[in-house]
Amino acid sequence: MKNLKNDVKAWLLLGSGLGTILLLMGSTFYIVVAQSFGLHNINNAEPHFTLEFWQTVLADTTFQKSLFYSIKVSLLGALLSIIVSYPIAMWLRKPIPGKVTITTILRAPMLVPGLVAAFLFINMISYHGILNETLVWLGIWSEPKSLQNDDFGWGVVILQMWKNIPFALILIGGAVNGLKNDLLDAAANLGSNAWQRFRYVIFPMTLGAVQVSFILIFIGALGDFAFYTIAGPRNTYSLARLMQMTAYQFEQWNQSAVIAMMIMLTSAFFTILISVIIRPLATKRGDIK
């Protein structure tokens, strides 16, 4: 009986905070879903269930282009962030001088707001920015070139990497540091080189951190607004930018709700896809050759 009372008190204490969060998140999610189907309209339109807004958005070539662009840049940003983080994490695993200082510097981008980082990046690669002036001074090209707002979106990819590599380092670095030296020494004694130890030991045993990093970075990049708006191409909108324009400039809140739903559905789809792809790799077994 005493244990039951304690459990009830614990749930009551938890419920005050958890209930508020669920209420706010649930009500917001419900409004977005309802608006995408023609209910709870902000304007004076009569609310009624319809698939018209979904059909309009999904058939729109601007939306299709934005969806492809956002997925492409987000996947590249997440993948490259993880690829760059691995060798850094392996290097920081060793006892090197000034390790704390190096780690602090590498995590500094996490303290810079995305909008500020985007403006700094644009200033650096602008027509008379530091990069252009340096390349002209070195004689690599004769005159400055326009590097900002490229059509592919490399500027956004670089910004996503700059912002997310420190986050990936925290997760992947923690997993790498958690590996026992005895395991790596045993693999080395069996004749494996550095690449084989990474491929057959380190990589499979740290894929859990890779999965979490990939999913969180991808979701954050897919819904990002600042980087795409400041450093993205001028002929393509990101999903977040398109959603904002649809709602506030064109006042089409129902279509904007559909775009918001597509951002969430795309995030959920790639979360499942990444998990399905990575899980077999984490359990793969084989001999070191």
N, C-alpha and C positions, 0 to 999 in steps of 0.2 A: 504493500500500500504506500509505503514511504517512497519507494522508487517510482511509483506511478505519479505521485504528486510532484516529485522532482522533474520527471519527464514533461508533465503538463506545464510547469513553470518555465522550463527551458524552451518549450515550443511557444509559449506566450511571449517570452522575451524575444525570441527569434521572429515571431510573427509580426511584431510591430515594425521592424525594419524591412523584412522580406515581403510582407504584405504591401507596404507602400511601394516598393520597387516593382512588384508584380502588377499592382494596380496601374502605375504610371506607364510601364512598358506595355501591358496588355491593352489598356485603353488607346494608347497611341497606335499600336499595331492594328487594332480593330478599326480605327478611323481610316487608316491608310487603305486597308483591304476594302472597307465599305465604300470609300470614295472611288476606288478603281472600278467598282461595279455600279456606280451611279447613285449611291446612297450617301446621306450626310453631306450634301453639296454645300459649299461655302457660298456660292452665288444663289440667286433666287429661283434656280431651276427646280422643278418638281422632282423629288427623289423617287426613283424607280429602278429596279434591277435591270441591268443591261450589260451586254458584252461589247457594246459599240466602242467604248473607249479603248479596250484591249485590242480590238480589231484595227482601230485607227492608228494606235501607237506601233503595234507590231508590223503593220504594213508600211510604215513610214520609212523611207530610205535614209533619212537623217538619223533616226533612231538606230537603224541597223548598222550604219557606219559608226555611230558613237559606241554601240555595244562591242563591235569588233575591235575598235581602237582601244577602249578601256580594258578589255580582256587581254589584248596583246601587250600593252604597256605594263599592266599589273603583273602578268605572268613573268615577263622579262625582268621587271624590277625585283620580284621575289626570288626568282631563280638565280640571278646574278648576285644578289645580296648574300645568298647562302653559299654560292661558290666562292666568293671572296672571303667570307667569314671563316671557312674551314682552315685554310693555311694560316690565317692570323691566330685562330684558336689553338692550332697545333704549335705555333711558335710561342704563344704566351704560356703554354703548358710547361715550357722549360724554365728553369731558374735563371732569369736574365736580369741584369742590373736595371734599376729604374722601372721595374715591372708595374708597380702601382701608378706611377706617373704616366706611363704609356697607356695603361688601361683607362685612366681618367680622361686623357686626351681623346682616345678613341670613342668614349661615350659622350663627349661634349655635344655632338649634333642632336642628341636627345633633348637637350635643354633649349634648343633654338626652335621657335615656332615655325611651322611650315611656310607661312606667308613671308616671313622675314628671310628664310632660306631661299625661297624662290626669287625674291628681289635681289639678294646678294649674288645668286647664280647668274641672273640676267645681266647685272652690272659687270660681272666678270667676263662673260662671253659676248658682250655687246660690241658694236662696230668699232668703238674706240676703247674697249675694255682691256683688262690686264692680259687676257689670253691673246687677243688680236695684236696688241702692241708688242708683246713678247715675241710672237711668231714673226712679225715684221722685222723686229730688231735682230732676230737670229737669222734672218734672210730666208726663212722657209717659204714665205710668199711675199710678193712685192708690195701688196696693199691689203688693208683690212678687208675681211669678208663677213657677210651676215651669217651668224651662227645660231642666233636665237630663234625660237618658235619654229623649229624644223618640222617638216611634214610627217616624218616617221614617228617622232616623239622621243628621240634619244635624250633630249634635254630633261624630259620628265623622268625617264628611266634613270638617268644619272642622279637626279634629285631623290628619287625613291631609294636608290642604293645608298646615297649619302646619309639619308635619314634612318634607314632600316638596318644597315649593317651593324651599328651598335646594339640594336635590339636582338638581332640574330646572334651576335657574339655572346650575349648574356646566356641565351638558351643553349647554343651549340658549345660554347666554351665551358659551361657548367657540365654538359654531358661528357665532353672530352676530358676534362679534369677529373671526372668521376671514374675513369678507367684506371684499373690497377696496373702498375708498372710490371708486375709479375706476368700478366697476360701478354703484354707486348714483348717482354723479354723471352717468354716461351716461344712466341711466334718467330722471333729472330733466331733463336737457337735451332728451330726446325728448318732454317734456311730461307726464310722470307726476307725480301728486301723492303725498303721503306714503302714503296707503292703497294706491294702485296699486303703489308700490315695494315695500311689504310683501307684497301679494298675489301679484305676479308675479315678484319677485326674491328677497326675503328668505325668505318662507315656503317656497317650493319648494326653495331651496338649504340650508335648515336642517332639512328633514323627517327626515333621518337621525338627528339628535339628538332630535327629537320622538319618533320611533319607539322609540329606545332608552329614553328617559325614560318614555314611556307604558307600555312592557312591564315595566320594572323596578319602577316605582311600583305598577302594577296587581298584579303578583305579590306584592310585599311587603305591599300592603294586603289582598289576598285571604287571606293566611295570618296576618295580624296577630291577636294575642290581647289585648294590653293595652288598646288603644283601645276595642275592641268590648265588652270585659268591664266597663270602668269607665264609659264614656260612652255605650254602646249602649242600645237599648231593652230593657225588662224582659220584653216579650212575644215577643221573637224572639232566637234565638241565632245567632251567627256560626258559620261552618264550623269554625273553630279551637276555639271554645268548645264546640261540640257534640261534636267529636272528643274533647276533654279530658274532658267529662262522661261520654261513652259508655265511655271506657276506665277512668277512675279511680272514678267514682261508681257506674256500673252494671256495671263489670267485663266489658264486652262488647268484648274486644279485637279480635275479627274484624270486627265492625261498625265499630269505630274505624279499622281498617286500610282499610276500604272508603271511609270519609270522607276519609282521608288520600290515597287514590288519586284520589278525585274532585277534591280540591284541586289535585293535580298535573295531572290531565287537563284541568281547567278552565283552569289557567294555560297549558298547552300549546296548547289550542284558541284562546284569545284572543291568544296570541303569534302564532300563524299568521294569525288573522283580522286583527289590527292590521297585520301585515306586508303582507297581501294588499290591504288598503284603502289604506295609505299609499304603497306602491310606485308605483302609477300616478300619484298626485298629485305625487310627486317628479320624474317624468319628463314631466309635462305641459308643453306648449309652446303659446304663443299670442302674439298681438299685444297690446300695451298700448293700451287704448282710452280 
